[in-house]
Amino acid sequence: MLKKIVSFTVLGAVLSAVATFAIADEASVKKAVEAAYPKFKVESVTKTPYAGLYEVFMGGQIVYTDEKLTFLIAEGRLVDPKTKKDITGERLEELTKIDFSSLPLDQAIKVVKGNGSRKLVVFSDVDCPYCKRLEQNELSNITDVTVYTFLYPIEQLHPDAANKSKSIWCASNRVKAWEDWIFNNQLPKTTGNCDVPLEKVGQLARKIGVTSTPTLIFSDGKRMLGAQPYKEIERALAAAAKK
């Protein structure tokens, strides 16, 4: 009996030492990466089960290195050869999840389709052709969803987008003004002289890492980039509704 107790005590000590060593390794990798790339904030470091690789999440992307930072794999995909799973994609999906309940939906244009039971957020630039394509060809085929559109003009690409966004936001009927612009290319005859939350939306976008339009965020916190086919959006909506 005494031998068993001693054995369990030793085993516990070994496991504790291994866990501490792993944490120490991850901490040293984090320190090394931050020293090499001081302009980037390292959000997390996680040891993978693959050949001593460490996953480093920084700047909204995943890179890989070893414990001594002798190499850095950037913009690559880690794929499990047995399951064929895109490990990088799955981890990015987890690491970039958004707390949907924290989004300031009062700063978005609310469009209810059907019973509006499902929720979807879209960051959209009024002069982005892909945003219009998303609305015209994809979201028009989806019902039973409430779409919250955050007007997010990217002025470096579309200098007049902010003015158009203000005109739409200040219209007496924002939903109609938005749909008139999307489907008929018509802007409302408003001056845009109202309290427009463009600056707040910009701050929100930077905070949660939205860098392009359209960006879709589902109620489970997962995001999707670009004007994806409506069947893909429908699948994501259905999956989010189950959680």
C-alpha positions in Angstrom: 0.0 0.0 0.0 2.8 2.4 0.9 4.5 1.6 -2.4 1.3 2.5 -4.3 1.0 5.8 -2.4 4.7 6.6 -3.1 4.1 5.7 -6.8 1.1 8.0 -7.1 3.0 10.8 -5.3 5.9 10.5 -7.7 3.6 10.3 -10.7 1.8 13.4 -9.6 5.1 15.2 -9.1 6.3 14.2 -12.6 3.0 15.3 -14.2 3.2 18.6 -12.4 6.8 19.1 -13.5 5.9 18.3 -17.1 3.0 20.8 -17.0 5.3 23.5 -15.5 7.9 22.9 -18.1 5.4 23.2 -20.9 4.2 26.5 -19.5 7.8 27.7 -19.2 8.5 26.7 -22.8 5.4 28.6 -24.0 6.4 31.6 -21.9 9.9 31.6 -23.3 8.7 31.3 -26.9 6.3 34.2 -26.3 9.2 36.3 -24.9 11.5 35.4 -27.8 8.9 36.2 -30.5 8.0 39.6 -28.8 11.7 40.4 -28.7 12.1 39.6 -32.4 8.9 41.3 -33.5 8.3 44.2 -30.9 5.7 45.8 -33.1 3.3 42.8 -32.7 1.4 41.8 -29.6 1.5 38.0 -29.0 -2.0 37.0 -28.0 -1.2 33.4 -27.2 1.4 30.6 -27.6 0.3 27.0 -27.6 2.5 23.9 -28.1 1.0 21.6 -30.9 1.3 17.8 -31.0 3.3 18.1 -34.2 7.1 17.8 -34.2 7.8 20.4 -31.5 5.9 23.1 -33.3 4.5 26.0 -31.3 1.4 27.9 -32.5 1.8 31.7 -32.0 -1.3 33.9 -32.5 -0.3 37.5 -33.2 -1.5 40.2 -35.5 -4.7 38.4 -36.2 -2.9 35.4 -37.7 -1.2 32.1 -36.7 2.5 31.5 -37.2 4.6 28.5 -36.2 8.0 28.2 -34.7 10.1 25.9 -32.5 11.1 26.5 -28.8 14.4 28.2 -29.9 12.8 30.4 -32.6 15.2 29.0 -35.2 12.5 29.3 -37.9 9.2 31.0 -38.4 6.4 29.6 -40.6 4.1 32.5 -41.7 1.0 32.3 -43.9 1.3 28.5 -44.0 -1.4 26.0 -43.2 -1.0 23.1 -40.7 -2.9 20.1 -42.0 -3.4 16.8 -40.1 -2.3 14.1 -42.7 -4.6 11.5 -41.2 -7.9 13.4 -40.8 -7.1 16.0 -43.6 -8.3 18.7 -41.2 -7.1 22.2 -41.7 -5.7 22.7 -38.1 -4.7 26.3 -38.8 -8.1 27.2 -40.1 -9.9 25.6 -37.1 -7.7 27.3 -34.6 -8.0 30.7 -36.3 -11.8 30.2 -36.2 -11.6 29.6 -32.4 -9.0 32.4 -31.7 -10.9 35.1 -33.6 -14.4 34.3 -32.2 -16.4 37.4 -31.3 -18.7 37.8 -28.2 -21.8 38.5 -30.3 -23.7 39.8 -27.3 -21.2 42.5 -26.8 -21.7 44.1 -30.2 -23.4 47.5 -30.1 -26.2 46.5 -32.5 -27.9 49.9 -32.1 -25.1 51.3 -34.3 -26.1 49.1 -37.2 -28.9 49.1 -39.7 -31.4 46.4 -38.7 -33.1 44.5 -41.5 -35.6 41.7 -40.6 -36.2 38.9 -43.1 -39.0 36.4 -42.5 -39.4 35.7 -38.8 -35.9 37.2 -38.1 -35.1 34.4 -35.6 -31.4 34.0 -36.6 -28.9 36.8 -36.2 -26.2 38.0 -38.5 -23.8 41.0 -38.4 -22.2 42.4 -41.6 -19.5 45.0 -41.8 -20.1 46.7 -45.1 -18.6 49.6 -47.2 -21.2 51.3 -49.3 -18.8 51.5 -52.3 -17.5 48.0 -51.9 -18.6 46.0 -55.0 -18.4 42.7 -53.1 -20.7 44.1 -50.4 -23.3 44.8 -53.0 -22.8 41.4 -54.5 -23.3 39.8 -51.1 -26.6 41.7 -50.6 -27.9 41.3 -54.2 -26.9 37.7 -54.9 -26.5 35.9 -51.6 -28.4 37.5 -48.6 -31.4 38.0 -50.9 -31.8 34.2 -51.0 -31.8 33.9 -47.2 -34.8 34.3 -44.9 -35.7 34.1 -41.2 -32.7 36.2 -40.3 -32.1 39.6 -38.7 -29.2 41.3 -40.5 -27.4 44.1 -38.6 -25.3 46.1 -41.1 -22.4 48.2 -39.7 -21.5 50.9 -42.1 -17.7 50.7 -42.3 -16.3 53.0 -45.1 -12.7 52.2 -45.9 -11.7 55.7 -47.0 -8.3 54.7 -48.4 -10.2 52.7 -51.1 -13.4 54.7 -51.3 -13.0 58.4 -50.5 -16.7 59.2 -50.8 -18.0 56.2 -48.9 -18.2 58.1 -45.6 -20.4 60.8 -47.1 -22.7 58.2 -48.6 -22.8 56.3 -45.3 -23.9 59.5 -43.5 -26.6 60.1 -46.0 -28.0 56.6 -45.6 -27.8 56.6 -41.8 -29.5 60.0 -41.5 -32.4 59.0 -43.7 -35.9 58.9 -42.1 -36.1 55.2 -43.1 -32.6 53.7 -42.9 -33.7 50.3 -44.1 -35.3 51.7 -47.2 -32.3 54.0 -47.8 -29.9 51.0 -47.5 -32.0 48.8 -49.9 -32.5 51.7 -52.4 -28.7 52.1 -52.5 -27.9 48.4 -52.7 -30.6 47.4 -55.3 -31.2 50.7 -57.2 -28.0 52.7 -56.7 -30.0 55.6 -55.3 -29.1 57.7 -52.3 -31.6 59.5 -50.1 -31.8 63.3 -50.3 -30.5 63.8 -46.8 -27.6 66.0 -45.8 -26.1 63.5 -43.3 -26.3 66.1 -40.5 -27.2 63.7 -37.7 -25.3 61.7 -35.1 -23.6 59.1 -37.3 -21.6 56.4 -35.5 -18.9 55.9 -38.1 -16.0 56.7 -35.8 -17.4 54.3 -33.2 -17.9 51.5 -35.8 -14.3 52.1 -36.9 -13.0 51.7 -33.4 -15.1 48.5 -33.0 -13.8 47.1 -36.3 -10.2 47.7 -35.2 -10.8 46.2 -31.8 -12.2 42.9 -33.1 -9.9 42.7 -36.1 -12.2 43.5 -39.0 -9.9 44.6 -41.8 -11.9 44.1 -45.0 -15.5 44.2 -46.2 -17.7 42.4 -46.3 -17.1 40.6 -43.0 -19.9 38.5 -41.6 -20.2 37.6 -37.9 -22.6 34.8 -36.8 -24.3 34.5 -33.4 -21.9 31.9 -32.3 -19.0 34.4 -32.7 -17.6 32.8 -35.9 -16.8 35.1 -38.8 -16.7 34.7 -42.6 -14.9 36.9 -45.1 -16.2 38.0 -48.5 -19.3 37.5 -50.5 -19.5 33.8 -50.0 -22.2 31.7 -51.7 -25.6 31.9 -49.8 -25.5 28.1 -49.2 -22.3 28.5 -47.2 -23.9 31.4 -45.2 -27.0 29.3 -44.7 -24.9 26.5 -43.3 -23.1 28.8 -40.9 -26.4 30.3 -39.8 -27.9 26.9 -39.1 -24.8 25.8 -37.2 -24.8 29.0 -35.1 -28.5 28.5 -34.3 -27.8 25.1 -32.7 -25.4 26.6 -30.2 
